[in-house]
Amino acid sequence: MSNIAQPIPARMRGLNRAEICDVNFSEFVRGWDGRVDAAPAACEAILEGSALDAQGFREMFESQLVSRHLDLMARVLRVENKVFYTIGSSGHEGNAMVARATRHTDPAFLHYRSGGFMAERFRKLPGMDPAMDSALSFAASKDDPASGGRHKVWGSKPLWVLPQTSTIASHLPKALGTAIAIEAGRRIGHALPIPDDSIAICSFGDASSNHATAQTAFNAAAWTAYQKLPAPVLFVCEDNGIGISVKTPNGWIARNFSQRPDLDYFYADGLDLANGYGDVQRAVEHCRRTRRPTFLHLRTTRIMGHAGTDFEIEWRSIEELCAVEASDPLLRSASIALESGLMSKDEVLALYEATRKRCFAAAEAADRTPKLDRLDEVIAPLAPYTPAAVRAEAERADFAGRRLQVFGSEEKLPEHQPPRHLAIQINNALHDTFAKYPEALLFGEDVAQKGGVYTVTKGLQKAFGPRRVFNTLLDETMILGMAQGFANVGLLPIPEIQYLAYFHNACDQIRGEAASLQFFSNDQYRNPMVVRIAGLGYQRGFGGHFHNDNSITALRDIPGLVVGCPSRGDDAVTMLRTLTALSKVDGRVSVFLEPIALYMTKDLHEPGDGGWLTTYPAPGEAMTLGEGRAYLPADGDGDDLVILTYGNGVPMSLRAARTIEQRHGWKAKVVDLRWLVPLNDAYIVQQARNAKRIIVVDEGRHSAGVGEGVITAIAEGGFAARPLQRVVGTDTYTPLAGAAFLVIPGEQDIVDAADRLAAGEGG
């Protein structure tokens, strides 16, 4: 046996009890002296009464060992800067049972202790190597097939494991959304990329189950099931009894989840493959057969601390650590292998050491592979944009027959109607979108029969049915989680967030999840969606902060996100076409920020002038991403004063420009940026190039508003010396009633800014 069990490398000694865990296994196997049965045939139960056959056990044991030695390898090679991630799966290797009992076409959203699951799922397709693929990810290698070296993630496109980062329950809503989407896609006749009876798998820890985002998903799952709507999600709570250093009260998970109506509870021992597999199978089969949300409470433990930097000996007693290590599931698996007669001690130790050698060899090979060393490589998958293809898709107009069915006749088509205001034109554009894309879905609070708070979605459900236009529960986190689920199966979701202030409740579903997927999957997975949000200020007789929210900063800070903000109806139509095309072609996540105060605006300068009504752009007309609109004065080029603005600021600036001309004789050009993220710096510089004076009008707040980005573009473009004023909102929440107009800029503020410019010139 001395030739089989090699001594522990000296470089492993003292590494946060990894050595002790490693030695424990070898000593346990050498010292085992239990009863040995006759070896079972491959198809026979591994132990009497077990639902697991011998072949299945042998394969899962191998998967457990791969997972364990990846953890040990990471602890060793992190010290040598060959590995950059040490949150391990040790103690959770029983999740291999979930992988075995499910299919590789069941979308999986995994938390970071899923090494056993991944190693076992790799068996589902030939020619795949979990050790090498994982080693490449640990090493942040450019050849990492999951993320291309951008993060250590469990993920695989062919195995339908959608990459997650170090999530704290933020993946649960989109897992449930995917489960709902499987059924929704089938009901509308959409060809799914996975079998119709697939289920979604979502794993998380006992500590994470308490997170508000997790509770959102559990509640929404029960809400769905209560209405007898299919939601085949398997929630797998891997209960190790601790979250970093905070212990979960004994019995809490069972108490909290076993009696929840419409969340079907199963328990399985994840520390014992022979005993636990049958219960895992039952949970999986129940979920697939009933199409109901299912909660699998999987008993696990945590070996070797939370991560390599977690020195448990500083806060846990030796007695407690010894008890945890004695519950190591690999010791139980070794015992099963020996007791069943399937393997001898020498065979178990030989497999253990061969797996160690395999994982270390993979890691050393991964260390020699290229790493990301150029900025353009790092950000390449973040925000793909193919302008010509997007433009062609936006201009595509081969759905004339469906349009006629929707609008009723040629004469009733919106382009043949008189000029209309913003809300009606958005409504017409949505009808066109649904006629063009049979896979489009629109959902949110009050959007169906009511047609939204501002009737912008009125008539859509009647025209396209409740399977494509429907109300959701009042939960913005779940609305955006559901959108990701629909996107995962190839649908085109258009979720509505009722007010901008409500988006902040659920911001992480875009920031941490939807917008990051292309980046962390190296563009293998995408979340195409257009999120409609009603927002900004200037509503009269209504609101306060929660209905007059001008905080755009939270949107501007999300990498890869596109934000468009129209000020008039015709722009809204072509911008929506561009955003849906951007989703279809490049898989992008975008926000369409609709100024509430301009929804019904008809006039510009005087009552009854109809100056803010527009005709409807016929299909085939489109807009380029980042393209602004410049309003020139009736005579002159407008270079006396250039006003850069967006949204509500556009009609305000146009009115102010008249007063400024009367007062100072300046011909002013008003520039509607239209696209707020990313700002088109080149366009801004172009507009500023010949300007004698500049005013930036930003209804957002003084700190971190859009205006800061505009001024930065002007300065970096070499025009910092231009006389410039910024008209911007105050750093405060918006009060109720007339006081609201004290904290956001108005027309007089723009005129006052021009006066200051004139005063600075001695005028």
C-alpha positions in Angstrom: 0.0 0.0 0.0 2.9 2.4 0.5 3.3 2.4 -3.3 -0.3 3.4 -3.7 -0.9 6.2 -1.1 1.8 8.8 -1.8 2.9 11.1 1.0 1.2 14.5 1.2 3.3 17.1 -0.6 5.2 19.4 1.9 3.7 22.4 0.2 0.2 21.3 1.4 1.1 21.4 5.0 -0.7 24.0 7.2 -3.1 25.0 4.4 -6.3 25.6 6.4 -6.9 22.0 7.4 -6.8 20.8 3.8 -4.0 18.4 4.7 -6.0 17.0 7.6 -9.0 16.4 5.4 -6.8 14.7 2.9 -5.0 12.5 5.4 -8.3 11.6 7.1 -9.5 9.9 3.9 -6.4 7.7 3.4 -6.2 6.8 7.1 -9.9 5.9 7.1 -9.6 3.6 4.2 -6.5 1.9 5.5 -8.1 1.4 8.9 -11.4 0.2 7.7 -12.2 -3.3 8.9 -16.0 -3.7 8.4 -18.0 -6.5 6.9 -17.6 -7.1 3.2 -20.4 -8.3 1.0 -20.1 -10.1 -2.3 -19.5 -7.5 -5.0 -22.8 -6.6 -6.8 -23.3 -6.7 -10.5 -23.3 -3.3 -12.2 -27.1 -3.2 -12.4 -27.7 -4.4 -8.8 -28.3 -2.2 -5.8 -25.0 -1.1 -4.3 -26.4 -2.0 -0.8 -29.5 -3.8 0.1 -32.5 -1.6 -0.1 -30.7 1.2 -2.0 -32.2 2.7 -5.1 -28.7 3.2 -6.5 -27.1 0.5 -8.6 -23.4 -0.4 -8.4 -22.4 1.3 -11.7 -24.2 4.5 -10.7 -22.4 4.5 -7.3 -19.0 3.9 -8.8 -19.5 6.8 -11.3 -20.8 9.2 -8.6 -17.9 8.2 -6.3 -15.5 9.1 -9.1 -17.3 12.4 -9.5 -17.0 13.1 -5.8 -13.3 12.4 -5.9 -12.8 14.8 -8.9 -14.6 17.5 -7.0 -12.6 16.9 -3.8 -9.2 16.9 -5.5 -10.1 20.1 -7.4 -10.6 21.7 -4.0 -7.4 20.4 -2.6 -5.5 21.4 -5.8 -6.9 24.9 -5.5 -5.7 25.3 -1.9 -2.2 24.2 -2.9 -1.8 26.1 -6.1 -3.4 29.3 -4.9 -0.3 29.8 -2.8 1.8 29.5 -6.0 -0.5 32.0 -7.8 -1.5 29.3 -10.3 -5.2 29.3 -9.1 -7.3 32.2 -8.2 -10.4 30.8 -6.4 -10.7 28.7 -3.3 -14.4 28.5 -2.4 -14.7 24.7 -2.5 -17.4 22.0 -2.7 -15.9 19.7 0.0 -18.8 18.3 2.0 -21.3 19.0 -0.8 -20.2 16.3 -3.1 -23.6 14.6 -2.7 -25.0 17.0 -5.2 -23.7 14.6 -7.8 -26.9 12.7 -7.1 -29.0 15.6 -8.4 -26.9 15.7 -11.6 -27.3 12.0 -12.1 -31.1 12.0 -11.6 -31.6 14.9 -14.0 -30.8 15.4 -17.7 -28.1 17.6 -19.3 -30.9 19.5 -21.0 -32.5 20.5 -17.7 -31.2 24.1 -17.3 -29.1 24.3 -14.1 -28.4 27.4 -12.0 -25.8 26.4 -9.5 -24.2 27.9 -6.5 -20.5 27.8 -5.9 -20.3 24.4 -4.1 -21.4 22.4 -7.1 -18.2 20.5 -8.1 -19.8 17.1 -7.6 -22.8 18.1 -9.7 -20.6 19.3 -12.5 -18.3 16.3 -12.5 -21.3 14.0 -12.7 -23.2 16.0 -15.3 -20.1 15.9 -17.5 -20.9 12.2 -18.0 -24.0 13.1 -19.9 -22.1 13.9 -23.0 -19.0 12.0 -24.4 -15.6 13.5 -24.7 -15.8 16.1 -22.0 -13.3 16.4 -19.1 -14.5 18.0 -15.9 -11.0 18.1 -14.4 -9.5 20.0 -17.3 -12.4 22.3 -17.9 -12.6 23.2 -14.2 -8.8 23.7 -14.0 -8.9 26.1 -16.8 -11.6 28.1 -15.0 -9.6 28.0 -11.7 -6.6 29.3 -13.5 -8.5 32.2 -15.2 -7.3 30.8 -18.5 -8.4 32.3 -21.8 -9.2 28.7 -22.9 -11.7 28.3 -20.0 -14.8 27.0 -21.9 -17.2 28.5 -19.4 -16.2 32.2 -19.0 -13.1 32.5 -21.2 -11.1 33.4 -18.1 -13.3 36.1 -16.7 -14.3 34.3 -13.5 -14.3 30.9 -11.8 -17.8 29.8 -12.6 -19.6 26.5 -12.9 -21.0 26.6 -16.4 -21.2 24.8 -19.7 -23.1 25.6 -22.9 -23.5 22.0 -24.1 -24.5 20.9 -20.6 -27.0 23.7 -20.1 -25.4 25.0 -17.0 -25.8 28.8 -17.1 -22.7 30.4 -15.5 -23.3 32.0 -12.1 -20.8 34.1 -10.2 -20.6 34.0 -6.4 -24.3 34.5 -6.1 -26.2 35.0 -2.9 -29.7 33.8 -4.0 -29.9 36.3 -6.9 -30.1 33.4 -9.3 -33.3 31.9 -7.9 -35.8 34.3 -9.6 -34.3 33.6 -13.1 -34.3 29.8 -12.4 -38.0 30.0 -11.6 -38.5 32.3 -14.6 -36.9 29.6 -16.8 -39.2 26.9 -15.4 -42.2 29.1 -16.2 -40.8 29.9 -19.6 -40.5 26.2 -20.5 -44.3 26.0 -20.2 -45.1 29.4 -21.6 -43.0 28.8 -24.7 -44.7 25.5 -25.4 -48.2 27.1 -24.9 -47.6 29.8 -27.6 -46.0 27.3 -30.0 -42.5 28.5 -29.6 -39.8 25.9 -30.5 -37.9 25.4 -27.3 -34.1 24.7 -27.4 -34.7 21.9 -24.8 -37.3 19.1 -24.4 -40.8 20.2 -23.5 -40.7 18.2 -20.2 -37.5 19.8 -19.0 -37.2 21.2 -15.5 -35.0 24.0 -14.1 -32.6 23.2 -11.3 -31.4 25.7 -8.8 -29.0 25.1 -6.0 -28.2 27.3 -3.0 -27.2 27.2 0.6 -29.2 27.1 3.8 -28.0 30.6 4.7 -28.9 32.0 1.3 -32.5 30.6 1.7 -33.1 33.5 4.1 -32.2 36.2 1.6 -35.0 38.4 0.4 -34.3 37.5 -3.2 -34.7 33.8 -2.4 -37.9 34.5 -0.5 -39.1 36.3 -3.6 -38.6 33.2 -5.7 -40.2 30.9 -3.2 -43.3 33.1 -2.9 -43.6 33.6 -6.6 -43.3 29.8 -7.1 -46.1 29.2 -4.6 -48.2 32.0 -6.1 -47.8 30.3 -9.5 -48.6 26.9 -8.3 -51.6 28.1 -6.3 -53.2 29.2 -9.6 -52.4 25.7 -11.0 -49.9 27.2 -13.5 -46.9 24.9 -14.3 -43.6 26.0 -12.8 -41.3 22.9 -12.9 -38.4 24.2 -10.8 -36.3 22.0 -8.5 -35.0 24.2 -5.6 -32.1 22.3 -4.1 -31.2 23.7 -0.7 -27.8 22.3 0.2 -28.0 22.5 4.0 -24.5 22.5 5.6 -25.7 24.3 8.7 -23.6 27.4 8.3 -23.1 30.6 6.3 -19.4 31.6 6.4 -19.4 31.7 10.2 -23.1 32.2 11.1 -24.8 29.0 12.0 -28.2 28.1 10.8 -30.5 27.1 13.7 -30.9 23.3 13.9 -34.0 22.2 12.1 -34.7 25.7 10.6 -34.8 24.6 6.9 -37.2 21.7 7.5 -39.4 23.9 9.8 -39.4 26.8 7.3 -40.1 24.8 4.1 -41.6 21.4 4.9 -45.1 22.8 5.5 -45.2 25.6 2.8 -48.4 25.3 0.7 -47.6 24.9 -3.0 -43.9 24.3 -2.5 -43.5 20.5 -2.4 -40.9 19.4 0.1 -38.5 16.4 -0.1 -35.6 15.5 2.1 -32.5 13.6 1.1 -29.3 12.7 2.8 -26.5 14.2 0.7 -23.9 12.6 2.9 -24.8 9.1 1.9 -25.1 8.1 -1.8 -26.7 4.7 -1.1 -29.3 6.1 1.2 -30.0 9.5 -0.4 -30.3 8.7 -4.1 -33.8 7.3 -4.0 -35.1 10.4 -2.3 -33.3 12.6 -4.8 -34.9 10.6 -7.6 -38.3 11.0 -6.1 -38.0 14.7 -5.9 -36.8 15.0 -9.5 -39.5 12.7 -10.8 -42.2 14.6 -8.9 -41.1 17.9 -10.3 -40.9 16.6 -13.9 -44.3 14.8 -13.7 -46.4 17.3 -11.7 -44.7 20.5 -13.2 -44.9 22.0 -9.7 -42.2 23.9 -7.8 -40.3 21.3 -5.7 -38.0 22.0 -2.7 -35.3 19.4 -2.2 -33.7 19.7 1.2 -30.3 18.1 0.8 -28.2 17.4 3.9 -24.6 18.4 3.4 -21.6 19.5 5.5 -18.8 22.0 4.9 -15.3 20.7 5.0 -12.2 23.0 4.9 -13.9 26.3 5.7 -15.8 28.8 3.5 -12.7 29.6 1.4 -9.0 29.4 1.5 -8.9 32.6 3.6 -11.3 31.3 6.2 -9.2 30.0 9.1 -11.9 28.1 11.0 -9.5 27.2 13.9 -9.8 30.9 14.9 -13.5 30.7 15.6 -14.4 27.0 15.8 -13.3 24.6 18.5 -11.1 21.6 17.6 -13.9 19.3 18.8 -16.4 20.9 16.4 -14.0 20.7 13.5 -13.2 17.1 14.2 -16.9 16.3 14.3 -17.5 18.1 10.9 -14.6 16.2 9.3 -15.9 12.9 10.6 -19.1 13.5 8.7 -17.2 13.9 5.4 -19.4 12.3 2.7 -16.3 10.8 1.0 -15.6 8.7 4.1 -19.1 7.3 3.8 -18.7 6.7 0.0 -15.4 4.9 0.7 -17.2 2.8 3.3 -20.0 1.9 0.8 -17.4 0.9 -1.8 -15.7 -1.3 0.7 -18.7 -2.7 2.5 -20.5 -3.6 -0.8 -17.4 -5.5 -2.0 -17.3 -3.2 -5.1 -13.8 -2.1 -4.4 -10.9 -3.1 -2.2 -8.9 -0.8 0.0 -6.1 -0.7 -2.5 -8.5 0.1 -5.3 -10.1 2.9 -3.4 -6.7 4.4 -2.5 -5.4 3.9 -6.0 -8.5 5.7 -7.4 -8.1 8.5 -4.9 -4.4 9.1 -5.8 -5.0 8.7 -9.5 -7.7 11.4 -9.2 -5.3 13.6 -7.3 -2.7 13.2 -10.0 -5.3 13.9 -12.7 -6.5 17.2 -11.1 -3.0 18.5 -10.4 -1.9 17.6 -13.9 -4.9 19.5 -15.3 -4.1 22.5 -13.2 -0.4 22.6 -14.2 -1.4 22.3 -17.8 -4.0 25.1 -17.3 -1.4 27.3 -15.8 0.6 27.1 -19.0 -2.3 28.3 -21.2 -2.8 31.9 -22.3 -4.5 34.3 -20.0 -6.5 37.5 -20.8 -3.9 40.2 -21.2 -5.6 42.8 -23.4 -8.5 45.1 -22.4 -10.3 44.4 -25.7 -10.3 40.7 -25.0 -11.7 41.2 -21.5 -14.7 43.2 -22.5 -15.3 41.6 -25.9 -18.4 39.6 -24.8 -19.8 42.3 -22.6 -21.6 44.4 -25.2 -21.6 43.0 -28.7 -22.9 45.3 -31.3 -23.2 44.7 -35.0 -24.6 47.9 -36.3 -25.4 46.8 -39.9 -27.2 43.7 -38.8 -29.1 45.5 -36.1 -30.2 48.2 -38.6 -31.3 45.6 -41.1 -33.3 43.7 -38.5 -34.9 47.0 -37.2 -35.8 47.9 -40.8 -37.2 44.4 -41.6 -40.9 44.8 -42.5 -42.0 41.4 -43.8 -45.0 41.1 -41.5 -47.5 43.2 -43.4 -50.2 40.5 -43.3 -50.0 40.1 -39.5 -50.2 43.9 -39.2 -53.4 44.1 -41.1 -54.9 41.4 -38.9 -53.9 43.4 -35.8 -55.0 46.9 -36.9 -58.0 45.7 -39.0 -57.4 47.3 -42.4 -55.0 49.3 -44.4 -56.8 52.6 -43.5 -56.4 51.8 -39.8 -52.7 51.3 -39.9 -51.0 53.8 -37.5 -48.9 55.5 -40.3 -52.2 56.5 -42.0 -53.5 58.2 -38.8 -53.2 61.8 -37.8 -50.3 62.8 -35.6 -50.5 61.4 -32.1 -48.9 61.8 -28.7 -46.1 59.7 -27.2 -48.3 57.1 -25.3 -50.3 56.2 -28.4 -47.3 55.9 -30.6 -45.6 53.6 -28.1 -48.8 51.5 -28.0 -48.8 51.3 -31.8 -45.1 50.3 -31.8 -45.8 47.5 -29.3 -48.6 46.2 -31.5 -46.2 46.2 -34.4 -43.5 44.5 -32.3 -45.9 41.7 -31.4 -46.9 41.3 -35.0 -43.3 41.1 -36.1 -42.1 38.8 -33.3 -44.4 35.9 -32.4 -42.1 35.1 -29.6 -42.5 38.5 -27.9 -44.1 38.6 -24.5 -45.2 41.6 -22.4 -45.8 41.3 -18.7 -45.8 43.3 -15.5 -48.2 44.9 -13.0 -51.5 46.0 -14.4 -50.4 45.7 -18.1 -53.1 43.3 -19.3 -56.8 44.2 -19.1 -56.1 47.6 -17.6 -53.5 48.4 -20.2 -51.0 49.8 -17.7 -51.4 52.8 -15.3 -51.1 55.1 -18.3 -52.9 52.9 -20.8 -49.7 52.5 -22.9 -50.4 48.7 -23.2 -54.1 49.1 -23.8 -55.5 46.5 -26.3 -52.4 44.3 -26.5 -53.9 41.5 -24.5 -57.1 41.6 -26.6 -55.0 41.5 -29.8 -52.5 38.9 -28.8 -54.1 36.9 -26.0 -53.3 36.3 -22.3 -50.4 33.9 -23.0 -48.4 36.7 -24.5 -49.6 39.7 -22.5 -50.3 39.1 -18.8 -50.2 40.5 -15.3 -47.7 39.4 -12.8 -47.6 39.5 -9.0 -46.4 42.8 -7.5 -42.7 42.0 -7.3 -40.2 43.7 -9.6 -37.5 41.3 -8.7 -39.6 38.4 -10.0 -40.7 40.4 -13.1 -37.1 40.8 -14.1 -36.2 37.2 -13.1 -39.0 35.9 -15.2 -37.7 38.0 -18.1 -34.4 36.3 -17.9 -36.1 32.9 -17.8 -38.0 33.7 -21.0 -34.9 34.9 -22.7 -33.0 31.7 -21.7 -35.4 29.7 -23.9 -35.3 32.0 -26.9 -38.4 34.2 -26.3 -38.3 38.0 -26.5 -39.4 39.4 -23.1 -40.6 43.0 -22.8 -41.2 43.4 -19.0 -42.7 46.6 -17.6 -41.5 48.2 -14.4 -44.3 50.5 -13.4 -42.2 53.3 -12.1 -38.5 54.0 -12.2 -38.4 54.2 -8.3 -39.6 50.6 -8.3 -36.7 49.4 -10.4 -34.3 50.1 -7.5 -36.0 47.3 -5.5 -34.8 44.8 -8.2 -31.7 46.5 -9.7 -29.5 43.5 -9.0 -31.5 41.3 -11.4 -30.2 43.5 -14.2 -26.8 44.6 -12.7 -25.7 41.3 -11.2 -27.6 38.8 -13.4 -29.1 39.8 -16.8 -26.5 42.2 -18.0 -23.5 40.1 -16.7 -24.5 36.8 -18.4 -22.8 37.5 -21.7 -19.7 38.6 -20.0 -19.4 35.7 -17.6 -20.4 33.1 -20.2 -18.0 34.5 -22.9 -21.1 35.4 -25.0 -22.3 31.7 -25.0 -25.5 32.7 -23.2 -27.5 35.8 -23.7 -30.4 37.6 -22.0 -32.2 39.5 -24.8 -34.8 41.7 -23.4 -36.3 45.2 -23.5 -37.3 46.5 -20.1 -39.9 49.3 -20.3 -39.8 51.7 -17.4 -42.1 54.7 -16.9 -40.2 57.4 -15.1 -38.7 60.9 -14.7 -40.4 63.9 -13.2 -42.8 66.7 -14.1 -46.1 64.9 -13.4 -48.5 67.5 -12.2 -51.0 66.7 -9.4 -49.6 63.3 -8.7 -46.6 61.5 -7.3 -43.9 62.7 -5.1 -40.7 60.7 -5.1 -42.1 57.3 -6.0 -43.9 58.5 -9.1 -41.5 61.3 -10.1 -38.1 59.6 -9.9 -35.3 61.2 -11.8 -32.5 58.9 -10.6 -30.9 57.5 -13.7 -27.6 56.9 -12.1 -28.4 53.3 -11.1 -29.0 52.5 -14.8 -25.9 54.3 -16.1 -23.6 52.3 -13.9 -24.5 48.9 -15.3 -21.9 47.5 -17.7 -23.3 46.5 -21.0 -26.8 47.9 -20.5 -28.4 50.1 -23.2 -30.8 52.9 -22.1 -32.9 54.8 -24.5 -35.1 57.7 -23.5 -37.5 59.2 -26.2 -39.1 62.6 -25.8 -41.6 62.3 -28.7 -43.7 59.6 -30.3 -41.9 59.0 -33.6 -38.6 58.7 -31.9 -40.1 56.2 -29.5 -41.2 54.0 -32.4 -37.9 53.8 -34.1 -36.0 53.5 -30.9 -38.1 50.5 -29.9 -37.4 48.9 -33.2 -33.7 49.4 -32.7 -33.8 48.0 -29.1 -35.8 44.9 -30.1 -33.4 44.3 -33.1 -30.5 44.7 -30.7 -32.0 42.0 -28.5 -32.6 39.7 -31.4 -29.3 40.2 -33.2 -26.8 40.8 -30.4 -28.7 39.4 -27.4 -28.5 42.7 -25.5 -30.3 43.8 -22.3 -31.8 47.3 -22.7 -34.1 49.7 -20.8 -36.6 51.9 -22.6 -37.1 54.8 -20.2 -40.5 56.5 -21.0 -41.0 60.0 -19.6 -44.4 59.9 -17.9 -45.0 63.6 -18.1 -44.7 63.5 -21.9 -47.0 60.5 -22.5 -50.1 62.7 -23.2 -48.3 65.9 -24.2 -49.7 67.4 -27.4 -48.6 71.0 -27.5 -45.2 72.7 -27.5 -45.4 76.5 -27.3 -49.1 77.4 -27.0 -52.2 75.5 -26.1 -53.7 73.8 -29.1 -50.6 74.1 -31.3 -50.1 70.3 -31.5 -46.4 70.9 -31.7 -45.5 67.8 -29.8 -47.7 65.4 -31.8 -46.0 63.2 -34.4 -46.9 60.9 -37.2 -46.1 57.2 -37.0 -43.0 56.0 -38.8 -44.0 53.2 -41.1 -42.3 49.8 -40.8 -38.9 50.0 -42.4 -37.9 53.2 -40.7 -35.3 52.7 -38.0 -32.7 54.5 -36.0 -29.0 53.8 -35.3 -28.0 53.2 -31.7 -26.6 56.5 -30.2 -28.2 58.7 -32.9 -29.4 62.0 -31.5 -31.7 64.6 -33.0 -30.8 68.3 -33.4 -33.5 70.9 -33.5 -32.1 73.8 -35.5 -33.6 77.4 -35.3 -35.8 78.5 -38.2 -32.9 80.6 -39.5 -29.3 80.1 -38.7 -27.2 77.1 -37.6 -27.8 77.4 -33.9 -24.1 77.8 -33.1 -24.7 80.8 -30.9 -25.9 78.4 -28.2 -26.1 74.6 -28.1 -28.4 73.1 -25.5 -27.8 69.4 -24.9 -30.6 67.5 -23.1 -33.0 64.5 -23.2 -36.5 63.5 -22.2 -38.6 66.2 -20.6 -35.7 68.6 -21.1 -36.3 68.7 -24.9 -39.6 70.5 -25.1 -38.5 72.7 -22.1 -35.3 73.7 -23.9 -37.2 74.4 -27.1 -39.5 76.8 -25.3 -36.6 78.4 -23.4 -34.7 78.9 -26.6 -37.4 81.3 -27.8 -37.0 83.4 -24.8 -33.2 83.4 -25.0 -33.4 84.5 -28.6 -35.7 87.4 -27.6 -33.5 88.4 -24.7 -30.0 87.9 -26.1 -30.4 87.5 -29.8 -28.8 84.0 -29.8 -30.0 81.4 -32.3 -30.0 78.2 -30.2 -29.8 74.6 -31.3 -31.5 72.0 -29.0 -29.9 68.6 -29.1 -31.9 65.6 -27.9 -29.4 62.9 -26.9 -32.1 60.2 -26.9 -29.6 57.5 -25.9 -28.4 57.8 -22.3 -26.3 54.6 -22.0 -23.9 54.5 -23.5 -23.6 58.2 -24.2 -22.5 58.9 -27.8 -19.4 60.9 -26.9 -18.5 61.5 -30.6 -22.0 62.9 -31.3 -21.8 65.2 -28.3 -18.4 66.5 -29.4 -19.7 67.0 -32.9 -22.6 69.2 -31.6 -20.2 71.1 -29.3 -17.5 71.7 -31.9 -18.8 75.0 -33.4 -20.8 76.1 -30.4 -20.0 79.5 -29.0 -21.8 78.6 -25.8 -23.2 75.4 -24.3 -25.9 74.6 -21.8 -26.4 71.1 -20.5 -30.0 70.5 -19.3 -30.3 67.4 -17.1 -33.4 66.7 -15.1 -31.5 64.1 -13.0 -29.7 64.9 -9.8 -26.7 67.1 -9.4 -24.5 64.2 -8.4 -23.8 61.4 -10.9 -26.4 62.6 -13.4 -26.3 62.3 -17.2 -25.0 65.8 -17.4 -21.7 64.9 -15.8 -21.1 62.4 -18.7 -22.0 65.0 -21.3 -19.7 67.6 -19.8 -16.9 65.0 -19.6 -17.3 64.1 -23.2 -17.1 67.8 -24.2 -14.0 68.3 -22.0 -12.2 65.2 -23.3 -13.1 66.2 -26.8 -11.0 69.3 -26.4 -13.8 71.9 -25.9 -13.5 72.5 -22.2 -12.8 76.2 -22.8 -16.3 76.8 -24.2 -18.5 79.0 -22.0 -20.7 76.3 -20.3 -23.6 76.1 -17.8 -25.3 73.0 -16.4 -29.0 73.1 -15.4 -29.7 70.1 -13.2 -31.9 68.8 -10.4 -31.0 69.0 -6.7 -29.6 66.2 -4.7 -32.8 65.4 -2.8 -35.8 63.2 -2.9 -38.8 64.6 -4.8 -41.5 66.1 -2.6 -45.2 66.1 -3.2 -47.3 68.5 -5.2 -46.0 71.9 -6.3 -42.8 71.6 -4.2 -41.6 69.0 -6.7 -40.9 71.7 -9.2 -38.5 73.4 -6.8 -36.0 70.5 -7.0 -36.0 69.8 -10.8 -35.0 72.2 -13.5 -37.5 74.3 -15.3 -37.6 76.6 -18.4 -36.7 79.6 -16.3 -33.6 77.9 -15.0 -32.5 77.4 -18.6 -33.1 81.1 -19.4 -31.2 82.0 -16.2 -28.2 79.9 -17.3 -28.2 81.8 -20.6 -28.2 85.1 -18.6 -25.2 83.9 -16.6 -23.4 83.1 -19.8 -24.2 86.6 -21.2 -23.1 88.2 -17.9 -19.8 86.4 -18.2 -19.3 88.0 -21.6 -20.0 91.4 -20.2 -23.4 91.4 -21.9 
